[in-house]
Amino acid sequence: METVIEIKELTYLYPTGNKALDNLNLSVAKGERVALVGPNGAGKSTFILHLNGILNGDGHIKVMGMGMEKGNLPRIRQKVGIVFQDPDHQLFSPTVFDDVAFGPINMGLSEEEVGKRVFEALGEVGLSGFEERLPHRLSFGEKRRVSIASVLSMSPEILVLDEPSSSLDPRSRRELINLLNSFEITQIIATHDLEMALELCNRVVVMDRGVVVADGKIGEILGNETLMLKHGLEVPHSIRFTHFHTHDHQGEEEDHCHAHCHPHPEMHEHKERI
């Protein structure tokens, strides 16, 4: 598969001298959905900000075959769309239209093309007709979707999201999962929401103290309780009640999961009393 992100020996120091990223190596193939997980302070957000040159550490980064060099930054930032954790850090214009149009305008597109892209991006996130709405009066879930639209309007090939489900109510979270599941572009999702990661991603990268400590099939890694506890994480509830098997079908291995029902102990006690 085509490699769209290639990172070698990436190291980044905070101004205090502390290492945020320590000799990090990672590659991402076109079309992959990769979950990036780890405890607070693992370096996930710092890593994300290197993917379109907001931060610049020591090491080698290639995006779509382009080195992370000053002359390539405008093209890389069109290819890599980052959605920040707090939508208020991304929305700053008087109307939704202006926020979603900001990227295309700075790309030098015509007024007609800008309007077309805004219309299409808002439609993709389910906010058609919101063009003249005031961003600061939207719900948090609506703000999140406008933030995503502001990135989609630039037609990126890689979508990077930092804690996209944080602060969302259950309905907005489900709408977000369905939305991200509908996108065919490459996605990197930094999250503490491991259940969402299981639904969206086949691969997970576990970070801790600026280092990649595990990288592979999401069910196998998130189901490894020893690994998870060592790095400040917990096995997701859905995996605890699911047994994973690997079957060989005509020489090819496939992962299957089988759910098991474990009645609550109080149910047994109640039946015995009856």
Number of C-alpha atoms within 10 A of each C-alpha: 8 10 15 20 20 19 18 15 16 21 20 24 14 11 7 6 8 9 15 21 25 18 16 19 16 14 13 19 16 17 17 19 26 25 27 27 27 24 17 13 13 21 22 26 19 19 22 22 16 17 24 24 19 12 12 20 19 14 15 16 25 19 23 18 13 16 15 19 13 9 10 14 16 14 14 25 20 20 20 25 24 24 26 20 20 17 20 14 10 19 21 14 15 13 17 27 23 19 21 29 29 19 21 23 16 11 14 10 14 11 12 8 14 23 18 13 22 27 21 17 25 24 14 18 20 16 17 13 12 18 19 11 13 14 25 15 9 14 12 19 21 19 20 27 25 29 26 28 28 29 28 28 25 25 19 18 19 28 22 25 22 21 20 27 22 16 13 17 11 10 10 18 17 14 16 20 17 13 15 19 14 11 13 13 15 20 26 22 27 27 23 20 16 22 15 19 25 18 12 19 20 15 20 26 22 25 24 22 18 22 19 21 14 16 16 14 15 20 23 15 19 26 20 13 16 13 17 19 11 10 18 12 18 16 19 19 11 13 19 12 13 16 14 15 12 11 12 9 8 6 7 8 11 10 12 12 12 10 12 10 7 7 8 8 8 9 9 10 10 9 8 8 6 5
